[in-house]
Amino acid sequence: MKMLVSSVLAAAILASAAPALAQAIPNTETLSLQPKRVKGLLLGYGYQLGEYSGQVKGVNKSTQALGMFSSNYAKTTFTVSSPRLKAPMEVNCEGGQNRFGMGWIDFKRNDLAYVCNFVGGPSDASFALVLSDGKFMEKLYQPQRAAEIRYGGVTLRAKTKRLPGAVPMGGGATPSYVITKGDQEVAGMVRTTFKATFYLPVQGSPDRDAAAAMALALFFFNDPGSQQR
């Protein structure tokens, strides 16, 4: 079994400030997540995203058994503070994906399931992410994921979609998502090795807090899935 734990250095590299990109989604503000050192925090790091701030820590576990079985698991906990929250909100996320095969034949892989619960946030707050089917060209670009958040009476959905700054990765962590409300694109997030760019609804939008909570959950998700089905 191999265990990978988020470190301050890795997080700083991953979330380093990105130069401003052309606005990919109308009526959004382009932001970069800034990592911060937190005194006394050995595992994890602090972050600042516009008016949102907090701490995050996570663990990945991967098990391999003679090429016949693989199991991937991710667990992440992060906090969110903002002027509209009376106290920091804690978000606890976990989930994983298994695969079983015997060299010459693959058995059906369990679908990815990753969920978050919110402590100190709106009473209806919930988040879930699963595998999704995309068109052929979409699958060539990146793993297909779909997610939904309910937050303070707002329901938003997310799906993988290429945005400016994202590049094909051929598997592994999904680099970019677009967040929608109904049929309208309202937010997005691009995650690459050296950049982390967020597109949030402009200040004053009733969707801003829900979009920020979803984008942070997507960004902090250490995706255990792969592109192959």
PyRosetta script that sets phi, psi and omega in degrees:
from pyrosetta import init, pose_from_sequence

init()
pose = pose_from_sequence("MKMLVSSVLAAAILASAAPALAQAIPNTETLSLQPKRVKGLLLGYGYQLGEYSGQVKGVNKSTQALGMFSSNYAKTTFTVSSPRLKAPMEVNCEGGQNRFGMGWIDFKRNDLAYVCNFVGGPSDASFALVLSDGKFMEKLYQPQRAAEIRYGGVTLRAKTKRLPGAVPMGGGATPSYVITKGDQEVAGMVRTTFKATFYLPVQGSPDRDAAAAMALALFFFNDPGSQQR")
pose.set_psi(1, 136.5)
pose.set_omega(1, 179.4)
pose.set_phi(2, -117.2)
pose.set_psi(2, 132.0)
pose.set_omega(2, -179.2)
pose.set_phi(3, -118.6)
pose.set_psi(3, 129.4)
pose.set_omega(3, 178.1)
pose.set_phi(4, -116.7)
pose.set_psi(4, 125.6)
pose.set_omega(4, -177.9)
pose.set_phi(5, -115.1)
pose.set_psi(5, 136.3)
pose.set_omega(5, 179.6)
pose.set_phi(6, -57.9)
pose.set_psi(6, 138.5)
pose.set_omega(6, 178.3)
pose.set_phi(7, -123.5)
pose.set_psi(7, 159.6)
pose.set_omega(7, 179.7)
pose.set_phi(8, -60.3)
pose.set_psi(8, -43.4)
pose.set_omega(8, -177.4)
pose.set_phi(9, -64.1)
pose.set_psi(9, -48.3)
pose.set_omega(9, -179.1)
pose.set_phi(10, -61.6)
pose.set_psi(10, -41.2)
pose.set_omega(10, -179.2)
pose.set_phi(11, -65.4)
pose.set_psi(11, -38.8)
pose.set_omega(11, -179.1)
pose.set_phi(12, -64.7)
pose.set_psi(12, -39.4)
pose.set_omega(12, 178.3)
pose.set_phi(13, -67.0)
pose.set_psi(13, -46.2)
pose.set_omega(13, -176.5)
pose.set_phi(14, -64.4)
pose.set_psi(14, -40.3)
pose.set_omega(14, -171.9)
pose.set_phi(15, -105.6)
pose.set_psi(15, 20.9)
pose.set_omega(15, -177.9)
pose.set_phi(16, -60.8)
pose.set_psi(16, 151.8)
pose.set_omega(16, -175.4)
pose.set_phi(17, -58.4)
pose.set_psi(17, 137.1)
pose.set_omega(17, 179.5)
pose.set_phi(18, -107.7)
pose.set_psi(18, 146.1)
pose.set_omega(18, 174.8)
pose.set_phi(19, -64.6)
pose.set_psi(19, 151.7)
pose.set_omega(19, -177.9)
pose.set_phi(20, -60.7)
pose.set_psi(20, 133.5)
pose.set_omega(20, 178.3)
pose.set_phi(21, -100.7)
pose.set_psi(21, 161.2)
pose.set_omega(21, 173.3)
pose.set_phi(22, -58.3)
pose.set_psi(22, 139.6)
pose.set_omega(22, -175.7)
pose.set_phi(23, -60.2)
pose.set_psi(23, 115.7)
pose.set_omega(23, -175.8)
pose.set_phi(24, -86.8)
pose.set_psi(24, -26.6)
pose.set_omega(24, -176.9)
pose.set_phi(25, -129.4)
pose.set_psi(25, 122.7)
pose.set_omega(25, -177.5)
pose.set_phi(26, -58.8)
pose.set_psi(26, 152.3)
pose.set_omega(26, 175.6)
pose.set_phi(27, 59.7)
pose.set_psi(27, 34.8)
pose.set_omega(27, 176.8)
pose.set_phi(28, -124.0)
pose.set_psi(28, 160.4)
pose.set_omega(28, 174.6)
pose.set_phi(29, -106.0)
pose.set_psi(29, 131.7)
pose.set_omega(29, -179.7)
pose.set_phi(30, -90.3)
pose.set_psi(30, 123.6)
pose.set_omega(30, -176.6)
pose.set_phi(31, -131.3)
pose.set_psi(31, 154.6)
pose.set_omega(31, 173.4)
pose.set_phi(32, -116.5)
pose.set_psi(32, 137.2)
pose.set_omega(32, 177.0)
pose.set_phi(33, -77.8)
pose.set_psi(33, 126.8)
pose.set_omega(33, -178.6)
pose.set_phi(34, -106.5)
pose.set_psi(34, 122.0)
pose.set_omega(34, 176.7)
pose.set_phi(35, -75.4)
pose.set_psi(35, 148.6)
pose.set_omega(35, 178.3)
pose.set_phi(36, -136.4)
pose.set_psi(36, 141.9)
pose.set_omega(36, 173.9)
pose.set_phi(37, -75.6)
pose.set_psi(37, 140.9)
pose.set_omega(37, 178.0)
pose.set_phi(38, -120.2)
pose.set_psi(38, 120.1)
pose.set_omega(38, -178.1)
pose.set_phi(39, -60.6)
pose.set_psi(39, 129.5)
pose.set_omega(39, 178.4)
pose.set_phi(40, 86.2)
pose.set_psi(40, -6.9)
pose.set_omega(40, 178.9)
pose.set_phi(41, -93.5)
pose.set_psi(41, 105.3)
pose.set_omega(41, -175.4)
pose.set_phi(42, -82.4)
pose.set_psi(42, -39.9)
pose.set_omega(42, -179.1)
pose.set_phi(43, -113.0)
pose.set_psi(43, 118.0)
pose.set_omega(43, -178.0)
pose.set_phi(44, 110.3)
pose.set_psi(44, -167.7)
pose.set_omega(44, -176.4)
pose.set_phi(45, -162.2)
pose.set_psi(45, 167.2)
pose.set_omega(45, 174.3)
pose.set_phi(46, -96.6)
pose.set_psi(46, 164.9)
pose.set_omega(46, -179.0)
pose.set_phi(47, -148.4)
pose.set_psi(47, 159.4)
pose.set_omega(47, 174.1)
pose.set_phi(48, -136.3)
pose.set_psi(48, 128.9)
pose.set_omega(48, 177.7)
pose.set_phi(49, -137.1)
pose.set_psi(49, 97.8)
pose.set_omega(49, -174.7)
pose.set_phi(50, 58.8)
pose.set_psi(50, -127.8)
pose.set_omega(50, 178.5)
pose.set_phi(51, -84.8)
pose.set_psi(51, 2.3)
pose.set_omega(51, -179.3)
pose.set_phi(52, -99.7)
pose.set_psi(52, 140.3)
pose.set_omega(52, 178.4)
pose.set_phi(53, -150.0)
pose.set_psi(53, 165.2)
pose.set_omega(53, 178.9)
pose.set_phi(54, 168.1)
pose.set_psi(54, -160.8)
pose.set_omega(54, 179.1)
pose.set_phi(55, -130.9)
pose.set_psi(55, 155.0)
pose.set_omega(55, 180.0)
pose.set_phi(56, -144.1)
pose.set_psi(56, 143.6)
pose.set_omega(56, 171.8)
pose.set_phi(57, -147.5)
pose.set_psi(57, 148.3)
pose.set_omega(57, -177.4)
pose.set_phi(58, -153.0)
pose.set_psi(58, 161.6)
pose.set_omega(58, 179.4)
pose.set_phi(59, -135.1)
pose.set_psi(59, 135.5)
pose.set_omega(59, 171.8)
pose.set_phi(60, -114.4)
pose.set_psi(60, 137.5)
pose.set_omega(60, 174.4)
pose.set_phi(61, -125.8)
pose.set_psi(61, 133.8)
pose.set_omega(61, 179.2)
pose.set_phi(62, -132.3)
pose.set_psi(62, 127.6)
pose.set_omega(62, 179.9)
pose.set_phi(63, -119.3)
pose.set_psi(63, 130.8)
pose.set_omega(63, 176.9)
pose.set_phi(64, -123.0)
pose.set_psi(64, 138.9)
pose.set_omega(64, -178.9)
pose.set_phi(65, -133.0)
pose.set_psi(65, 89.9)
pose.set_omega(65, 173.6)
pose.set_phi(66, 51.9)
pose.set_psi(66, 34.5)
pose.set_omega(66, 178.2)
pose.set_phi(67, 73.6)
pose.set_psi(67, 2.1)
pose.set_omega(67, -176.7)
pose.set_phi(68, -99.1)
pose.set_psi(68, -26.2)
pose.set_omega(68, -175.0)
pose.set_phi(69, -145.7)
pose.set_psi(69, 139.4)
pose.set_omega(69, 173.4)
pose.set_phi(70, -137.7)
pose.set_psi(70, 141.7)
pose.set_omega(70, 179.4)
pose.set_phi(71, -135.5)
pose.set_psi(71, 129.8)
pose.set_omega(71, -179.9)
pose.set_phi(72, -125.3)
pose.set_psi(72, 134.5)
pose.set_omega(72, -174.9)
pose.set_phi(73, -138.5)
pose.set_psi(73, 139.0)
pose.set_omega(73, 178.4)
pose.set_phi(74, -131.5)
pose.set_psi(74, 137.4)
pose.set_omega(74, 175.9)
pose.set_phi(75, -136.3)
pose.set_psi(75, 128.2)
pose.set_omega(75, -177.7)
pose.set_phi(76, -136.3)
pose.set_psi(76, 138.7)
pose.set_omega(76, 172.9)
pose.set_phi(77, -126.6)
pose.set_psi(77, 128.6)
pose.set_omega(77, 175.8)
pose.set_phi(78, -140.4)
pose.set_psi(78, 157.4)
pose.set_omega(78, 178.4)
pose.set_phi(79, -112.8)
pose.set_psi(79, 156.3)
pose.set_omega(79, 178.5)
pose.set_phi(80, -134.4)
pose.set_psi(80, 124.9)
pose.set_omega(80, 171.5)
pose.set_phi(81, -118.2)
pose.set_psi(81, 141.0)
pose.set_omega(81, 177.0)
pose.set_phi(82, -157.4)
pose.set_psi(82, 163.7)
pose.set_omega(82, -179.7)
pose.set_phi(83, -59.8)
pose.set_psi(83, -19.8)
pose.set_omega(83, -176.8)
pose.set_phi(84, -96.7)
pose.set_psi(84, 3.1)
pose.set_omega(84, 174.9)
pose.set_phi(85, -110.7)
pose.set_psi(85, 130.4)
pose.set_omega(85, -178.3)
pose.set_phi(86, -67.6)
pose.set_psi(86, -31.7)
pose.set_omega(86, 178.9)
pose.set_phi(87, -145.2)
pose.set_psi(87, 159.7)
pose.set_omega(87, 179.2)
pose.set_phi(88, -56.0)
pose.set_psi(88, 137.3)
pose.set_omega(88, 176.6)
pose.set_phi(89, -95.3)
pose.set_psi(89, 135.3)
pose.set_omega(89, 178.0)
pose.set_phi(90, -104.5)
pose.set_psi(90, 131.5)
pose.set_omega(90, -179.2)
pose.set_phi(91, -118.2)
pose.set_psi(91, 120.8)
pose.set_omega(91, -179.1)
pose.set_phi(92, -112.3)
pose.set_psi(92, 120.4)
pose.set_omega(92, -175.9)
pose.set_phi(93, -124.7)
pose.set_psi(93, 142.9)
pose.set_omega(93, 173.7)
pose.set_phi(94, -161.5)
pose.set_psi(94, 157.8)
pose.set_omega(94, 178.1)
pose.set_phi(95, 167.8)
pose.set_psi(95, -176.4)
pose.set_omega(95, -178.0)
pose.set_phi(96, -174.1)
pose.set_psi(96, -167.7)
pose.set_omega(96, -174.7)
pose.set_phi(97, -159.7)
pose.set_psi(97, 136.1)
pose.set_omega(97, 179.2)
pose.set_phi(98, -117.1)
pose.set_psi(98, 158.6)
pose.set_omega(98, 175.1)
pose.set_phi(99, -146.6)
pose.set_psi(99, 135.8)
pose.set_omega(99, -178.2)
pose.set_phi(100, -129.4)
pose.set_psi(100, 129.6)
pose.set_omega(100, -179.7)
pose.set_phi(101, -157.4)
pose.set_psi(101, 168.3)
pose.set_omega(101, 179.8)
pose.set_phi(102, -132.5)
pose.set_psi(102, 59.8)
pose.set_omega(102, 174.0)
pose.set_phi(103, 69.6)
pose.set_psi(103, -76.5)
pose.set_omega(103, -174.4)
pose.set_phi(104, -81.6)
pose.set_psi(104, -10.2)
pose.set_omega(104, 179.3)
pose.set_phi(105, -148.4)
pose.set_psi(105, 140.3)
pose.set_omega(105, 177.0)
pose.set_phi(106, -104.6)
pose.set_psi(106, 135.7)
pose.set_omega(106, 172.6)
pose.set_phi(107, -85.9)
pose.set_psi(107, 162.8)
pose.set_omega(107, 179.9)
pose.set_phi(108, -59.1)
pose.set_psi(108, 133.0)
pose.set_omega(108, -179.5)
pose.set_phi(109, -89.3)
pose.set_psi(109, 140.3)
pose.set_omega(109, 175.1)
pose.set_phi(110, -63.1)
pose.set_psi(110, 138.3)
pose.set_omega(110, 177.9)
pose.set_phi(111, -66.5)
pose.set_psi(111, 147.0)
pose.set_omega(111, 177.2)
pose.set_phi(112, -65.2)
pose.set_psi(112, 135.2)
pose.set_omega(112, 174.9)
pose.set_phi(113, -137.7)
pose.set_psi(113, 125.0)
pose.set_omega(113, -177.3)
pose.set_phi(114, -142.4)
pose.set_psi(114, 121.8)
pose.set_omega(114, -175.3)
pose.set_phi(115, -130.0)
pose.set_psi(115, 155.5)
pose.set_omega(115, 178.3)
pose.set_phi(116, -129.2)
pose.set_psi(116, 142.4)
pose.set_omega(116, 169.7)
pose.set_phi(117, -119.2)
pose.set_psi(117, 151.0)
pose.set_omega(117, -171.5)
pose.set_phi(118, -115.0)
pose.set_psi(118, 128.1)
pose.set_omega(118, 178.1)
pose.set_phi(119, -113.5)
pose.set_psi(119, 119.2)
pose.set_omega(119, -178.9)
pose.set_phi(120, 91.3)
pose.set_psi(120, 7.9)
pose.set_omega(120, 177.4)
pose.set_phi(121, -106.8)
pose.set_psi(121, -165.3)
pose.set_omega(121, 177.1)
pose.set_phi(122, -57.2)
pose.set_psi(122, 148.2)
pose.set_omega(122, -175.9)
pose.set_phi(123, -64.3)
pose.set_psi(123, -23.3)
pose.set_omega(123, -178.0)
pose.set_phi(124, -95.7)
pose.set_psi(124, 4.4)
pose.set_omega(124, -171.5)
pose.set_phi(125, -66.4)
pose.set_psi(125, 129.5)
pose.set_omega(125, 175.8)
pose.set_phi(126, -159.0)
pose.set_psi(126, 155.5)
pose.set_omega(126, -179.1)
pose.set_phi(127, -146.4)
pose.set_psi(127, 138.3)
pose.set_omega(127, 176.1)
pose.set_phi(128, -144.3)
pose.set_psi(128, 142.9)
pose.set_omega(128, 178.4)
pose.set_phi(129, -131.8)
pose.set_psi(129, 138.5)
pose.set_omega(129, -178.4)
pose.set_phi(130, -141.0)
pose.set_psi(130, 170.7)
pose.set_omega(130, 170.2)
pose.set_phi(131, -68.3)
pose.set_psi(131, 150.3)
pose.set_omega(131, 174.4)
pose.set_phi(132, -139.8)
pose.set_psi(132, 159.5)
pose.set_omega(132, 177.5)
pose.set_phi(133, -94.2)
pose.set_psi(133, 132.3)
pose.set_omega(133, 177.0)
pose.set_phi(134, -120.6)
pose.set_psi(134, 173.5)
pose.set_omega(134, 176.3)
pose.set_phi(135, -67.2)
pose.set_psi(135, 164.0)
pose.set_omega(135, -174.7)
pose.set_phi(136, -54.9)
pose.set_psi(136, -48.4)
pose.set_omega(136, -178.0)
pose.set_phi(137, -67.6)
pose.set_psi(137, -31.8)
pose.set_omega(137, 177.0)
pose.set_phi(138, -64.9)
pose.set_psi(138, -40.9)
pose.set_omega(138, -179.0)
pose.set_phi(139, -66.9)
pose.set_psi(139, -30.4)
pose.set_omega(139, 176.9)
pose.set_phi(140, -67.8)
pose.set_psi(140, -28.9)
pose.set_omega(140, -177.3)
pose.set_phi(141, -77.9)
pose.set_psi(141, -49.1)
pose.set_omega(141, -173.9)
pose.set_phi(142, -163.7)
pose.set_psi(142, 162.0)
pose.set_omega(142, 175.5)
pose.set_phi(143, -58.8)
pose.set_psi(143, 143.6)
pose.set_omega(143, -178.1)
pose.set_phi(144, -93.7)
pose.set_psi(144, 125.5)
pose.set_omega(144, -179.9)
pose.set_phi(145, -131.3)
pose.set_psi(145, 150.6)
pose.set_omega(145, 174.8)
pose.set_phi(146, -136.9)
pose.set_psi(146, 142.2)
pose.set_omega(146, -177.5)
pose.set_phi(147, -143.5)
pose.set_psi(147, 159.1)
pose.set_omega(147, 176.2)
pose.set_phi(148, -141.4)
pose.set_psi(148, 140.5)
pose.set_omega(148, 174.3)
pose.set_phi(149, -127.7)
pose.set_psi(149, 141.6)
pose.set_omega(149, 169.9)
pose.set_phi(150, -118.6)
pose.set_psi(150, 125.9)
pose.set_omega(150, -170.8)
pose.set_phi(151, -154.1)
pose.set_psi(151, 111.8)
pose.set_omega(151, 176.2)
pose.set_phi(152, 58.4)
pose.set_psi(152, 38.7)
pose.set_omega(152, 179.9)
pose.set_phi(153, 83.8)
pose.set_psi(153, -0.7)
pose.set_omega(153, 179.0)
pose.set_phi(154, -106.4)
pose.set_psi(154, 133.3)
pose.set_omega(154, 175.1)
pose.set_phi(155, -115.3)
pose.set_psi(155, 122.2)
pose.set_omega(155, 178.6)
pose.set_phi(156, -123.9)
pose.set_psi(156, 152.4)
pose.set_omega(156, 176.5)
pose.set_phi(157, -125.6)
pose.set_psi(157, 153.7)
pose.set_omega(157, 179.3)
pose.set_phi(158, -132.6)
pose.set_psi(158, 148.2)
pose.set_omega(158, 174.3)
pose.set_phi(159, -145.8)
pose.set_psi(159, 157.7)
pose.set_omega(159, 178.5)
pose.set_phi(160, -70.6)
pose.set_psi(160, 134.8)
pose.set_omega(160, 178.4)
pose.set_phi(161, -160.0)
pose.set_psi(161, 140.6)
pose.set_omega(161, -179.7)
pose.set_phi(162, -72.5)
pose.set_psi(162, 128.9)
pose.set_omega(162, 177.2)
pose.set_phi(163, -122.1)
pose.set_psi(163, 162.2)
pose.set_omega(163, 178.8)
pose.set_phi(164, -53.0)
pose.set_psi(164, 132.2)
pose.set_omega(164, 179.4)
pose.set_phi(165, 98.6)
pose.set_psi(165, -19.8)
pose.set_omega(165, 178.2)
pose.set_phi(166, -86.3)
pose.set_psi(166, 147.3)
pose.set_omega(166, 179.9)
pose.set_phi(167, -129.5)
pose.set_psi(167, 152.5)
pose.set_omega(167, 177.5)
pose.set_phi(168, -58.8)
pose.set_psi(168, 137.1)
pose.set_omega(168, -178.3)
pose.set_phi(169, -116.3)
pose.set_psi(169, -12.9)
pose.set_omega(169, 177.1)
pose.set_phi(170, 65.2)
pose.set_psi(170, 32.8)
pose.set_omega(170, 179.9)
pose.set_phi(171, 120.8)
pose.set_psi(171, 172.8)
pose.set_omega(171, -179.4)
pose.set_phi(172, 82.6)
pose.set_psi(172, -151.5)
pose.set_omega(172, -175.5)
pose.set_phi(173, -64.0)
pose.set_psi(173, 138.3)
pose.set_omega(173, 178.9)
pose.set_phi(174, -74.1)
pose.set_psi(174, 124.9)
pose.set_omega(174, -172.4)
pose.set_phi(175, -83.6)
pose.set_psi(175, -19.3)
pose.set_omega(175, -177.5)
pose.set_phi(176, -153.2)
pose.set_psi(176, 145.1)
pose.set_omega(176, 178.6)
pose.set_phi(177, -132.1)
pose.set_psi(177, 151.2)
pose.set_omega(177, 167.4)
pose.set_phi(178, -114.2)
pose.set_psi(178, 138.4)
pose.set_omega(178, -177.4)
pose.set_phi(179, -109.9)
pose.set_psi(179, 130.5)
pose.set_omega(179, -174.4)
pose.set_phi(180, -122.6)
pose.set_psi(180, 153.7)
pose.set_omega(180, 170.2)
pose.set_phi(181, -123.6)
pose.set_psi(181, 107.3)
pose.set_omega(181, -169.3)
pose.set_phi(182, 65.5)
pose.set_psi(182, -125.9)
pose.set_omega(182, 179.1)
pose.set_phi(183, -96.8)
pose.set_psi(183, 2.6)
pose.set_omega(183, -174.4)
pose.set_phi(184, -100.7)
pose.set_psi(184, 131.9)
pose.set_omega(184, 174.4)
pose.set_phi(185, -78.1)
pose.set_psi(185, 122.9)
pose.set_omega(185, -175.4)
pose.set_phi(186, -119.1)
pose.set_psi(186, -14.0)
pose.set_omega(186, -177.5)
pose.set_phi(187, -163.5)
pose.set_psi(187, 173.7)
pose.set_omega(187, 178.6)
pose.set_phi(188, -169.4)
pose.set_psi(188, 171.0)
pose.set_omega(188, -179.7)
pose.set_phi(189, -151.5)
pose.set_psi(189, 132.9)
pose.set_omega(189, 176.9)
pose.set_phi(190, -117.0)
pose.set_psi(190, 123.4)
pose.set_omega(190, -179.9)
pose.set_phi(191, -124.0)
pose.set_psi(191, 113.2)
pose.set_omega(191, 175.3)
pose.set_phi(192, -128.3)
pose.set_psi(192, -177.7)
pose.set_omega(192, -174.5)
pose.set_phi(193, -61.5)
pose.set_psi(193, -39.1)
pose.set_omega(193, -174.1)
pose.set_phi(194, -117.4)
pose.set_psi(194, 3.5)
pose.set_omega(194, -178.0)
pose.set_phi(195, -136.6)
pose.set_psi(195, 150.6)
pose.set_omega(195, 172.5)
pose.set_phi(196, -143.9)
pose.set_psi(196, 105.1)
pose.set_omega(196, -176.0)
pose.set_phi(197, -118.1)
pose.set_psi(197, 130.7)
pose.set_omega(197, 179.9)
pose.set_phi(198, -114.6)
pose.set_psi(198, 139.2)
pose.set_omega(198, 172.6)
pose.set_phi(199, -114.9)
pose.set_psi(199, 105.7)
pose.set_omega(199, -178.4)
pose.set_phi(200, -109.8)
pose.set_psi(200, 150.6)
pose.set_omega(200, 173.7)
pose.set_phi(201, -53.5)
pose.set_psi(201, 148.2)
pose.set_omega(201, -174.6)
pose.set_phi(202, -63.0)
pose.set_psi(202, 159.7)
pose.set_omega(202, 178.1)
pose.set_phi(203, -52.7)
pose.set_psi(203, 136.1)
pose.set_omega(203, -179.4)
pose.set_phi(204, 93.8)
pose.set_psi(204, -11.9)
pose.set_omega(204, 178.6)
pose.set_phi(205, -71.6)
pose.set_psi(205, 137.4)
pose.set_omega(205, 177.5)
pose.set_phi(206, -68.6)
pose.set_psi(206, -10.0)
pose.set_omega(206, -179.0)
pose.set_phi(207, -98.1)
pose.set_psi(207, -3.9)
pose.set_omega(207, -171.4)
pose.set_phi(208, -63.3)
pose.set_psi(208, -47.4)
pose.set_omega(208, -177.1)
pose.set_phi(209, -65.0)
pose.set_psi(209, -43.0)
pose.set_omega(209, 178.8)
pose.set_phi(210, -64.1)
pose.set_psi(210, -41.7)
pose.set_omega(210, 179.6)
pose.set_phi(211, -66.0)
pose.set_psi(211, -38.5)
pose.set_omega(211, 178.9)
pose.set_phi(212, -65.6)
pose.set_psi(212, -43.9)
pose.set_omega(212, 179.4)
pose.set_phi(213, -61.6)
pose.set_psi(213, -40.7)
pose.set_omega(213, 179.3)
pose.set_phi(214, -68.6)
pose.set_psi(214, -45.5)
pose.set_omega(214, -178.1)
pose.set_phi(215, -62.7)
pose.set_psi(215, -38.1)
pose.set_omega(215, 177.7)
pose.set_phi(216, -67.1)
pose.set_psi(216, -42.2)
pose.set_omega(216, 177.9)
pose.set_phi(217, -61.5)
pose.set_psi(217, -40.0)
pose.set_omega(217, 178.5)
pose.set_phi(218, -68.0)
pose.set_psi(218, -41.1)
pose.set_omega(218, -178.1)
pose.set_phi(219, -67.3)
pose.set_psi(219, -42.6)
pose.set_omega(219, -177.5)
pose.set_phi(220, -78.5)
pose.set_psi(220, -7.8)
pose.set_omega(220, -179.4)
pose.set_phi(221, -70.3)
pose.set_psi(221, 116.1)
pose.set_omega(221, 175.1)
pose.set_phi(222, -87.1)
pose.set_psi(222, 88.1)
pose.set_omega(222, -168.6)
pose.set_phi(223, -60.1)
pose.set_psi(223, 116.1)
pose.set_omega(223, 179.5)
pose.set_phi(224, -87.2)
pose.set_psi(224, -2.5)
pose.set_omega(224, -176.2)
pose.set_phi(225, -81.0)
pose.set_psi(225, 172.4)
pose.set_omega(225, 175.1)
pose.set_phi(226, -133.6)
pose.set_psi(226, 171.8)
pose.set_omega(226, -173.8)
pose.set_phi(227, -76.0)
pose.set_psi(227, -31.9)
pose.set_omega(227, -177.4)
pose.set_phi(228, -73.1)
pose.set_psi(228, 143.4)
pose.set_omega(228, 178.5)
pose.set_phi(229, -108.1)
pose.dump_pdb("model.pdb")
